[in-house]
Amino acid sequence: MKNKQLRPPSLFLSLLTVAILMAMLLAVILIFRDDALNGAIQVVLLTATAIAALIAILYCRVGWGAIENRIKQNFSGIAPSILILLLIGSLAGSWMVSGIVPSLIYYGLKMMSSGFFLVACCVLCCGVSLITGSSWTTIATVGVALIGIGEIQGFKTGWIAGAIISGAYFGDKISPLSDTTVLAASVTETPLMTHVKYMLFTTVPSVTIALIVFTIAGYTRTVPDVSQIADFSNALQSNFTITPWLLLVPVATGIMIAKKMPPVAVLFISSLLAGCCALIFQPHLLQEISGLTHGGNVAKIKGVLLSFFGSTHIKTGHAALNELVSTRGMAGMLNTVWLIICAMCFGGVMTAGGMIGRITALFLRFMKGRVSVVTAAVASGFTLNVCLADQYVAILLNGEMFKDVYKQRGFESRLLSRSTEDSVTVTSVLIPWSSCGMTQATVLGVPTLVYLPYCIFNIISPFMSIIVAAIGYKIVKRETARCET
């Protein structure tokens, strides 16, 4: 009887709810700019949730119990991802303080001696973002240093920023330590490593093309500014114990991933290994982090624990290096966790009220085969990015909108998670009014529209997703009936 009383939402009301969310998001991003993720966006999401709940209850006649149950279902699906995000924060902090990331950057800078500056920039940022899982950290640290080096050599800032951003977002997209990677896998109910491996089929061709373009573009410049590179390298070496022994931890992490160990176990073990390395190789930094002038082993242990869960700040005497070695640990992930929880509330209410289904029905008439299915998800992801101005919310909504549609069409969830990352994660930095676009333009000192044409990897990725879909490589379509059982 209750089902007969339900009233399906109109397309106008469904789109109105999203439009209200978009307007509020745009407003808080303009007001708070880089700080919007520190609470403003979360409040907006909860406000939009309240509006959607009113529509669902008053117009669609959905009971509050049904709304709560849907939100609970969403929460149960993201619980493992929240744990993974917290462990990623622990890993990022411990890898930095232990000297693992500084050692990788130190040896990576040696690539600059090859003369191919632009391609070396891209490769170095690929490596740093891959091991940190953060494009923002990569750009704000190594990227800032590379901008100065490239300008001295006479390269246009657009080309330098394009190479840096292409490399940084390669890691942000493909690294199992990236919050956007975890988010896309989580919202589409795809195992994390399954998602990462499946993205290789579109990511590797895209970054290969980008590297070829950067190699050709930088061919005329063959003499890097050794003094700038040496300055950054010396700053790393004077503040950290740089040794190849530290590289054994990333190697061990790679082996654990190759052995298909659970991501939670890999992250936890890698953090512990990094903590041990910090005790052995960076005791002076642990002493500084602890804030204790004495205490011996107690100070070291406190420093290690702080690198796992808290903010750490080390004074190195080098501005770029100070920014690089500042970490946030598990606590730094709490804003993202908060955002996910609020977005899951919004998605749960929209789904329970039938509004998500009403919006996705618009795409159904165009979704006949694999190419149209992928194209719809890619186009939707990019559109949400443009309208919402925030990659996290765009990933969550795109996954929520198409999750059931892909199941009904018989396509695997990993295809949706890949299409979402190809269209949302990498294009967010290309939108001038988005949180990513504004941040990176400010950090690098290069306007978004100036570096946009040179972000080869970011531009190619959405099209590569559609091209691979057209080829049909590794895309398996199940029978609908089988998929629904």
C-alpha positions as a Python dict, from the first residue, in 0.01 Angstrom:
ca = {
    (1, 'M'): (0, 0, 0),
    (2, 'K'): (279, 241, 86),
    (3, 'N'): (435, 202, -257),
    (4, 'K'): (107, 314, -423),
    (5, 'Q'): (116, 638, -227),
    (6, 'L'): (459, 734, -358),
    (7, 'R'): (467, 1011, -617),
    (8, 'P'): (760, 1019, -861),
    (9, 'P'): (945, 1350, -862),
    (10, 'S'): (921, 1576, -1161),
    (11, 'L'): (1229, 1646, -1369),
    (12, 'F'): (1199, 2014, -1274),
    (13, 'L'): (1214, 1943, -899),
    (14, 'S'): (1501, 1696, -945),
    (15, 'L'): (1708, 1944, -1144),
    (16, 'L'): (1607, 2230, -914),
    (17, 'T'): (1764, 2051, -617),
    (18, 'V'): (2091, 2008, -804),
    (19, 'A'): (2076, 2367, -929),
    (20, 'I'): (2034, 2496, -573),
    (21, 'L'): (2336, 2288, -467),
    (22, 'M'): (2540, 2426, -756),
    (23, 'A'): (2449, 2785, -672),
    (24, 'M'): (2538, 2743, -305),
    (25, 'L'): (2866, 2567, -390),
    (26, 'L'): (2966, 2843, -628),
    (27, 'A'): (2888, 3103, -364),
    (28, 'V'): (3096, 2944, -87),
    (29, 'I'): (3387, 2877, -322),
    (30, 'L'): (3391, 3244, -423),
    (31, 'I'): (3374, 3347, -57),
    (32, 'F'): (3611, 3095, 101),
    (33, 'R'): (3824, 3003, -204),
    (34, 'D'): (4099, 2762, -91),
    (35, 'D'): (3936, 2714, 251),
    (36, 'A'): (3600, 2601, 111),
    (37, 'L'): (3677, 2234, 187),
    (38, 'N'): (3735, 2315, 553),
    (39, 'G'): (3363, 2315, 629),
    (40, 'A'): (3173, 2550, 397),
    (41, 'I'): (3110, 2290, 126),
    (42, 'Q'): (3007, 2034, 387),
    (43, 'V'): (2747, 2275, 532),
    (44, 'V'): (2618, 2343, 181),
    (45, 'L'): (2579, 1970, 119),
    (46, 'L'): (2382, 1925, 441),
    (47, 'T'): (2162, 2223, 350),
    (48, 'A'): (2097, 2073, 7),
    (49, 'T'): (2023, 1742, 181),
    (50, 'A'): (1759, 1913, 394),
    (51, 'I'): (1598, 2069, 86),
    (52, 'A'): (1598, 1734, -97),
    (53, 'A'): (1450, 1565, 211),
    (54, 'L'): (1165, 1816, 222),
    (55, 'I'): (1086, 1751, -144),
    (56, 'A'): (1106, 1374, -92),
    (57, 'I'): (876, 1382, 212),
    (58, 'L'): (626, 1652, 115),
    (59, 'Y'): (601, 1598, -261),
    (60, 'C'): (717, 1241, -324),
    (61, 'R'): (558, 1112, -1),
    (62, 'V'): (867, 914, 96),
    (63, 'G'): (880, 814, 461),
    (64, 'W'): (1166, 929, 681),
    (65, 'G'): (1249, 566, 757),
    (66, 'A'): (1312, 497, 388),
    (67, 'I'): (1542, 799, 367),
    (68, 'E'): (1737, 690, 674),
    (69, 'N'): (1774, 336, 540),
    (70, 'R'): (1914, 464, 211),
    (71, 'I'): (2164, 688, 390),
    (72, 'K'): (2269, 391, 606),
    (73, 'Q'): (2327, 184, 292),
    (74, 'N'): (2548, 458, 153),
    (75, 'F'): (2745, 477, 479),
    (76, 'S'): (2802, 102, 489),
    (77, 'G'): (2948, 118, 140),
    (78, 'I'): (3202, 390, 222),
    (79, 'A'): (3316, 260, 564),
    (80, 'P'): (3622, 73, 423),
    (81, 'S'): (3717, 378, 217),
    (82, 'I'): (3716, 603, 524),
    (83, 'L'): (3962, 368, 695),
    (84, 'I'): (4178, 368, 383),
    (85, 'L'): (4175, 749, 371),
    (86, 'L'): (4290, 771, 732),
    (87, 'L'): (4572, 526, 664),
    (88, 'I'): (4670, 725, 355),
    (89, 'G'): (4713, 1027, 582),
    (90, 'S'): (4931, 820, 811),
    (91, 'L'): (5139, 695, 519),
    (92, 'A'): (5185, 1041, 368),
    (93, 'G'): (5310, 1183, 698),
    (94, 'S'): (5542, 894, 782),
    (95, 'W'): (5689, 870, 433),
    (96, 'M'): (5774, 1240, 440),
    (97, 'V'): (5926, 1256, 789),
    (98, 'S'): (6120, 933, 740),
    (99, 'G'): (6294, 1082, 436),
    (100, 'I'): (6144, 841, 182),
    (101, 'V'): (5971, 1111, -25),
    (102, 'P'): (6265, 1356, 3),
    (103, 'S'): (6502, 1079, -114),
    (104, 'L'): (6282, 1004, -414),
    (105, 'I'): (6269, 1373, -503),
    (106, 'Y'): (6645, 1410, -455),
    (107, 'Y'): (6723, 1124, -693),
    (108, 'G'): (6448, 1238, -929),
    (109, 'L'): (6605, 1581, -966),
    (110, 'K'): (6909, 1409, -1112),
    (111, 'M'): (6696, 1352, -1421),
    (112, 'M'): (6724, 1722, -1499),
    (113, 'S'): (7079, 1667, -1615),
    (114, 'S'): (6943, 1484, -1920),
    (115, 'G'): (6853, 1816, -2084),
    (116, 'F'): (6491, 1726, -2158),
    (117, 'F'): (6349, 1964, -1903),
    (118, 'L'): (5976, 1950, -1981),
    (119, 'V'): (5955, 1574, -2003),
    (120, 'A'): (6176, 1546, -1693),
    (121, 'C'): (5937, 1782, -1511),
    (122, 'C'): (5642, 1565, -1604),
    (123, 'V'): (5815, 1238, -1508),
    (124, 'L'): (5936, 1376, -1174),
    (125, 'C'): (5587, 1503, -1087),
    (126, 'C'): (5443, 1168, -1196),
    (127, 'G'): (5670, 992, -949),
    (128, 'V'): (5612, 1230, -659),
    (129, 'S'): (5234, 1233, -703),
    (130, 'L'): (5228, 856, -741),
    (131, 'I'): (5400, 797, -407),
    (132, 'T'): (5218, 1076, -222),
    (133, 'G'): (4879, 1038, -391),
    (134, 'S'): (4840, 1416, -397),
    (135, 'S'): (4856, 1651, -694),
    (136, 'W'): (4822, 1951, -462),
    (137, 'T'): (5128, 1857, -256),
    (138, 'T'): (5331, 1782, -570),
    (139, 'I'): (5245, 2113, -735),
    (140, 'A'): (5290, 2321, -420),
    (141, 'T'): (5637, 2181, -355),
    (142, 'V'): (5828, 2033, -647),
    (143, 'G'): (5610, 2220, -895),
    (144, 'V'): (5693, 2561, -748),
    (145, 'A'): (6064, 2482, -763),
    (146, 'L'): (6040, 2363, -1125),
    (147, 'I'): (5856, 2678, -1235),
    (148, 'G'): (6153, 2888, -1125),
    (149, 'I'): (6404, 2656, -1292),
    (150, 'G'): (6209, 2651, -1619),
    (151, 'E'): (6164, 3027, -1637),
    (152, 'I'): (6538, 3081, -1601),
    (153, 'Q'): (6590, 2848, -1897),
    (154, 'G'): (6353, 3054, -2110),
    (155, 'F'): (6053, 2822, -2126),
    (156, 'K'): (5704, 2973, -2137),
    (157, 'T'): (5529, 2939, -1802),
    (158, 'G'): (5234, 2775, -1977),
    (159, 'W'): (5452, 2486, -2097),
    (160, 'I'): (5620, 2442, -1760),
    (161, 'A'): (5292, 2449, -1568),
    (162, 'G'): (5135, 2212, -1821),
    (163, 'A'): (5413, 1956, -1773),
    (164, 'I'): (5394, 1988, -1393),
    (165, 'I'): (5015, 1957, -1381),
    (166, 'S'): (5009, 1666, -1626),
    (167, 'G'): (5252, 1471, -1409),
    (168, 'A'): (5086, 1570, -1082),
    (169, 'Y'): (4740, 1461, -1193),
    (170, 'F'): (4874, 1136, -1335),
    (171, 'G'): (4956, 1028, -980),
    (172, 'D'): (4642, 1185, -833),
    (173, 'K'): (4439, 971, -1071),
    (174, 'I'): (4630, 643, -1064),
    (175, 'S'): (4781, 624, -715),
    (176, 'P'): (4607, 393, -466),
    (177, 'L'): (4706, 655, -206),
    (178, 'S'): (4497, 928, -371),
    (179, 'D'): (4173, 1033, -202),
    (180, 'T'): (4001, 1087, -538),
    (181, 'T'): (4103, 737, -648),
    (182, 'V'): (3963, 587, -329),
    (183, 'L'): (3651, 800, -363),
    (184, 'A'): (3576, 694, -722),
    (185, 'A'): (3625, 328, -634),
    (186, 'S'): (3413, 359, -322),
    (187, 'V'): (3111, 537, -467),
    (188, 'T'): (3091, 291, -759),
    (189, 'E'): (3144, -9, -528),
    (190, 'T'): (3462, -115, -710),
    (191, 'P'): (3757, -279, -529),
    (192, 'L'): (4037, -22, -505),
    (193, 'M'): (4310, -218, -682),
    (194, 'T'): (4065, -337, -948),
    (195, 'H'): (3988, 28, -1017),
    (196, 'V'): (4356, 127, -1027),
    (197, 'K'): (4455, -155, -1263),
    (198, 'Y'): (4163, -88, -1497),
    (199, 'M'): (4259, 279, -1527),
    (200, 'L'): (4598, 178, -1669),
    (201, 'F'): (4434, 104, -2006),
    (202, 'T'): (4343, 471, -2052),
    (203, 'T'): (4603, 641, -1833),
    (204, 'V'): (4918, 488, -1981),
    (205, 'P'): (4834, 586, -2343),
    (206, 'S'): (4737, 937, -2229),
    (207, 'V'): (5056, 1000, -2032),
    (208, 'T'): (5266, 846, -2313),
    (209, 'I'): (5125, 1094, -2562),
    (210, 'A'): (5185, 1376, -2314),
    (211, 'L'): (5548, 1273, -2265),
    (212, 'I'): (5604, 1261, -2641),
    (213, 'V'): (5461, 1612, -2679),
    (214, 'F'): (5674, 1747, -2392),
    (215, 'T'): (5985, 1582, -2535),
    (216, 'I'): (5931, 1747, -2874),
    (217, 'A'): (5842, 2085, -2717),
    (218, 'G'): (6151, 2084, -2497),
    (219, 'Y'): (6391, 1957, -2761),
    (220, 'T'): (6537, 2299, -2832),
    (221, 'R'): (6632, 2351, -2466),
    (222, 'T'): (6912, 2115, -2367),
    (223, 'V'): (7097, 2292, -2086),
    (224, 'P'): (6919, 2294, -1749),
    (225, 'D'): (6998, 2549, -1482),
    (226, 'V'): (7218, 2335, -1264),
    (227, 'S'): (7246, 2597, -989),
    (228, 'Q'): (6870, 2599, -919),
    (229, 'I'): (6854, 2219, -914),
    (230, 'A'): (7161, 2201, -693),
    (231, 'D'): (7011, 2453, -451),
    (232, 'F'): (6697, 2243, -396),
    (233, 'S'): (6897, 1919, -381),
    (234, 'N'): (7138, 2063, -124),
    (235, 'A'): (6847, 2181, 90),
    (236, 'L'): (6706, 1827, 89),
    (237, 'Q'): (7042, 1673, 171),
    (238, 'S'): (7119, 1916, 453),
    (239, 'N'): (6789, 1853, 634),
    (240, 'F'): (6733, 1483, 567),
    (241, 'T'): (6948, 1174, 564),
    (242, 'I'): (6924, 1084, 197),
    (243, 'T'): (7008, 722, 128),
    (244, 'P'): (6907, 451, -122),
    (245, 'W'): (6817, 229, 175),
    (246, 'L'): (6500, 433, 221),
    (247, 'L'): (6386, 331, -126),
    (248, 'L'): (6338, -24, 0),
    (249, 'V'): (6009, 83, 159),
    (250, 'P'): (5846, 187, -172),
    (251, 'V'): (5983, -132, -327),
    (252, 'A'): (5831, -339, -47),
    (253, 'T'): (5503, -151, -90),
    (254, 'G'): (5504, -228, -461),
    (255, 'I'): (5564, -596, -391),
    (256, 'M'): (5273, -607, -144),
    (257, 'I'): (5046, -443, -401),
    (258, 'A'): (5163, -690, -667),
    (259, 'K'): (5085, -976, -428),
    (260, 'K'): (4728, -840, -408),
    (261, 'M'): (4738, -781, -37),
    (262, 'P'): (4440, -586, 102),
    (263, 'P'): (4493, -208, 68),
    (264, 'V'): (4439, -159, 442),
    (265, 'A'): (4717, -405, 522),
    (266, 'V'): (4953, -251, 263),
    (267, 'L'): (4901, 102, 395),
    (268, 'F'): (4937, -1, 757),
    (269, 'I'): (5254, -207, 704),
    (270, 'S'): (5409, 63, 483),
    (271, 'S'): (5342, 325, 751),
    (272, 'L'): (5506, 108, 1016),
    (273, 'L'): (5810, 49, 794),
    (274, 'A'): (5837, 424, 735),
    (275, 'G'): (5812, 486, 1110),
    (276, 'C'): (6100, 246, 1170),
    (277, 'C'): (6305, 422, 900),
    (278, 'A'): (6237, 756, 1068),
    (279, 'L'): (6374, 623, 1397),
    (280, 'I'): (6687, 497, 1223),
    (281, 'F'): (6763, 770, 969),
    (282, 'Q'): (6590, 1090, 1088),
    (283, 'P'): (6615, 1099, 1472),
    (284, 'H'): (6701, 1471, 1466),
    (285, 'L'): (6377, 1551, 1283),
    (286, 'L'): (6171, 1342, 1524),
    (287, 'Q'): (6324, 1537, 1811),
    (288, 'E'): (6223, 1864, 1643),
    (289, 'I'): (5870, 1743, 1565),
    (290, 'S'): (5814, 1622, 1920),
    (291, 'G'): (5876, 1968, 2059),
    (292, 'L'): (6073, 1815, 2347),
    (293, 'T'): (6417, 1956, 2421),
    (294, 'H'): (6509, 1634, 2598),
    (295, 'G'): (6361, 1290, 2641),
    (296, 'G'): (6572, 1076, 2410),
    (297, 'N'): (6369, 779, 2292),
    (298, 'V'): (6047, 927, 2428),
    (299, 'A'): (6087, 1229, 2201),
    (300, 'K'): (6158, 1006, 1902),
    (301, 'I'): (5852, 790, 1963),
    (302, 'K'): (5636, 1100, 2006),
    (303, 'G'): (5772, 1236, 1678),
    (304, 'V'): (5688, 915, 1495),
    (305, 'L'): (5335, 906, 1635),
    (306, 'L'): (5281, 1270, 1543),
    (307, 'S'): (5387, 1197, 1185),
    (308, 'F'): (5117, 928, 1173),
    (309, 'F'): (4822, 1128, 1300),
    (310, 'G'): (4903, 1497, 1336),
    (311, 'S'): (5044, 1803, 1166),
    (312, 'T'): (5421, 1832, 1145),
    (313, 'H'): (5623, 2140, 1057),
    (314, 'I'): (5999, 2134, 1007),
    (315, 'K'): (6203, 2451, 963),
    (316, 'T'): (6457, 2386, 690),
    (317, 'G'): (6561, 2737, 595),
    (318, 'H'): (6424, 2680, 243),
    (319, 'A'): (6072, 2811, 170),
    (320, 'A'): (5973, 2544, -86),
    (321, 'L'): (6117, 2267, 129),
    (322, 'N'): (5928, 2392, 436),
    (323, 'E'): (5606, 2351, 242),
    (324, 'L'): (5708, 2010, 115),
    (325, 'V'): (5788, 1857, 454),
    (326, 'S'): (5478, 1994, 627),
    (327, 'T'): (5240, 1700, 672),
    (328, 'R'): (4893, 1656, 818),
    (329, 'G'): (4876, 1283, 892),
    (330, 'M'): (4541, 1121, 965),
    (331, 'A'): (4400, 1450, 1091),
    (332, 'G'): (4454, 1601, 746),
    (333, 'M'): (4204, 1353, 601),
    (334, 'L'): (3920, 1447, 833),
    (335, 'N'): (3787, 1724, 606),
    (336, 'T'): (3766, 1476, 319),
    (337, 'V'): (3594, 1220, 542),
    (338, 'W'): (3352, 1489, 656),
    (339, 'L'): (3285, 1582, 294),
    (340, 'I'): (3218, 1220, 196),
    (341, 'I'): (2973, 1171, 484),
    (342, 'C'): (2779, 1485, 391),
    (343, 'A'): (2777, 1392, 21),
    (344, 'M'): (2654, 1044, 104),
    (345, 'C'): (2364, 1202, 297),
    (346, 'F'): (2274, 1414, -6),
    (347, 'G'): (2305, 1119, -243),
    (348, 'G'): (2099, 898, -12),
    (349, 'V'): (1810, 1146, 4),
    (350, 'M'): (1821, 1209, -371),
    (351, 'T'): (1812, 834, -437),
    (352, 'A'): (1537, 760, -185),
    (353, 'G'): (1325, 1041, -329),
    (354, 'G'): (1370, 910, -683),
    (355, 'M'): (1543, 1230, -797),
    (356, 'I'): (1867, 1059, -900),
    (357, 'G'): (1669, 811, -1107),
    (358, 'R'): (1473, 1091, -1270),
    (359, 'I'): (1788, 1275, -1374),
    (360, 'T'): (1966, 965, -1504),
    (361, 'A'): (1657, 881, -1707),
    (362, 'L'): (1760, 1171, -1930),
    (363, 'F'): (2070, 978, -2033),
    (364, 'L'): (1902, 642, -2083),
    (365, 'R'): (1757, 724, -2422),
    (366, 'F'): (2107, 791, -2554),
    (367, 'M'): (2279, 496, -2383),
    (368, 'K'): (2256, 205, -2624),
    (369, 'G'): (2603, 50, -2638),
    (370, 'R'): (2936, 74, -2457),
    (371, 'V'): (3048, 390, -2640),
    (372, 'S'): (2733, 584, -2559),
    (373, 'V'): (2735, 455, -2200),
    (374, 'V'): (3092, 572, -2143),
    (375, 'T'): (3038, 897, -2333),
    (376, 'A'): (2736, 977, -2116),
    (377, 'A'): (2932, 917, -1794),
    (378, 'V'): (3230, 1119, -1921),
    (379, 'A'): (3013, 1408, -2039),
    (380, 'S'): (2817, 1404, -1713),
    (381, 'G'): (3134, 1397, -1504),
    (382, 'F'): (3286, 1694, -1685),
    (383, 'T'): (2958, 1888, -1672),
    (384, 'L'): (2926, 1829, -1297),
    (385, 'N'): (3286, 1945, -1258),
    (386, 'V'): (3207, 2268, -1442),
    (387, 'C'): (2881, 2330, -1257),
    (388, 'L'): (2977, 2218, -906),
    (389, 'A'): (3333, 2355, -916),
    (390, 'D'): (3449, 2073, -688),
    (391, 'Q'): (3593, 1739, -799),
    (392, 'Y'): (3495, 1549, -484),
    (393, 'V'): (3125, 1629, -511),
    (394, 'A'): (3133, 1568, -888),
    (395, 'I'): (3287, 1222, -838),
    (396, 'L'): (3031, 1132, -572),
    (397, 'L'): (2729, 1249, -773),
    (398, 'N'): (2849, 1102, -1103),
    (399, 'G'): (2905, 762, -942),
    (400, 'E'): (2572, 776, -762),
    (401, 'M'): (2384, 877, -1079),
    (402, 'F'): (2520, 606, -1306),
    (403, 'K'): (2582, 319, -1064),
    (404, 'D'): (2245, 151, -1114),
    (405, 'V'): (2235, 241, -1484),
    (406, 'Y'): (2560, 55, -1551),
    (407, 'K'): (2429, -247, -1362),
    (408, 'Q'): (2109, -245, -1565),
    (409, 'R'): (2305, -219, -1889),
    (410, 'G'): (2527, -510, -1782),
    (411, 'F'): (2856, -319, -1754),
    (412, 'E'): (3110, -365, -1476),
    (413, 'S'): (3140, -105, -1202),
    (414, 'R'): (3511, -59, -1283),
    (415, 'L'): (3411, 89, -1621),
    (416, 'L'): (3209, 358, -1444),
    (417, 'S'): (3481, 428, -1187),
    (418, 'R'): (3736, 469, -1467),
    (419, 'S'): (3509, 691, -1676),
    (420, 'T'): (3446, 908, -1370),
    (421, 'E'): (3815, 956, -1295),
    (422, 'D'): (3898, 1018, -1662),
    (423, 'S'): (3640, 1295, -1678),
    (424, 'V'): (3641, 1448, -1328),
    (425, 'T'): (3974, 1410, -1147),
    (426, 'V'): (4200, 1525, -1429),
    (427, 'T'): (3979, 1804, -1569),
    (428, 'S'): (3909, 1978, -1237),
    (429, 'V'): (4233, 2175, -1264),
    (430, 'L'): (4131, 2308, -1609),
    (431, 'I'): (3826, 2494, -1477),
    (432, 'P'): (3920, 2849, -1366),
    (433, 'W'): (3643, 2880, -1105),
    (434, 'S'): (3687, 2534, -951),
    (435, 'S'): (3869, 2477, -623),
    (436, 'C'): (4150, 2297, -808),
    (437, 'G'): (4181, 2552, -1087),
    (438, 'M'): (4194, 2848, -848),
    (439, 'T'): (4439, 2675, -614),
    (440, 'Q'): (4690, 2561, -875),
    (441, 'A'): (4681, 2893, -1059),
    (442, 'T'): (4755, 3072, -732),
    (443, 'V'): (5028, 2831, -622),
    (444, 'L'): (5212, 2829, -955),
    (445, 'G'): (5146, 3194, -1032),
    (446, 'V'): (5016, 3097, -1375),
    (447, 'P'): (4653, 3177, -1473),
    (448, 'T'): (4437, 2873, -1549),
    (449, 'L'): (4366, 2979, -1908),
    (450, 'V'): (4740, 3025, -1967),
    (451, 'Y'): (4842, 2671, -1866),
    (452, 'L'): (4522, 2499, -1990),
    (453, 'P'): (4634, 2438, -2355),
    (454, 'Y'): (4955, 2273, -2231),
    (455, 'C'): (4802, 2025, -1985),
    (456, 'I'): (4824, 1750, -2246),
    (457, 'F'): (4751, 1457, -2013),
    (458, 'N'): (4447, 1627, -1861),
    (459, 'I'): (4300, 1721, -2199),
    (460, 'I'): (4352, 1380, -2359),
    (461, 'S'): (4223, 1163, -2072),
    (462, 'P'): (3844, 1208, -2123),
    (463, 'F'): (3878, 1143, -2496),
    (464, 'M'): (4100, 841, -2433),
    (465, 'S'): (3825, 693, -2215),
    (466, 'I'): (3582, 716, -2509),
    (467, 'I'): (3840, 588, -2760),
    (468, 'V'): (3916, 279, -2551),
    (469, 'A'): (3541, 222, -2516),
    (470, 'A'): (3507, 239, -2895),
    (471, 'I'): (3785, -18, -2933),
    (472, 'G'): (3619, -230, -2665),
    (473, 'Y'): (3945, -342, -2505),
    (474, 'K'): (3888, -523, -2174),
    (475, 'I'): (3524, -409, -2160),
    (476, 'V'): (3302, -699, -2063),
    (477, 'K'): (2925, -675, -2094),
    (478, 'R'): (2718, -916, -1893),
    (479, 'E'): (2360, -1013, -1957),
    (480, 'T'): (2125, -773, -1779),
    (481, 'A'): (1930, -1049, -1611),
    (482, 'R'): (2244, -1203, -1476),
    (483, 'C'): (2366, -866, -1352),
    (484, 'E'): (2045, -801, -1161),
    (485, 'T'): (2042, -1134, -982),
}
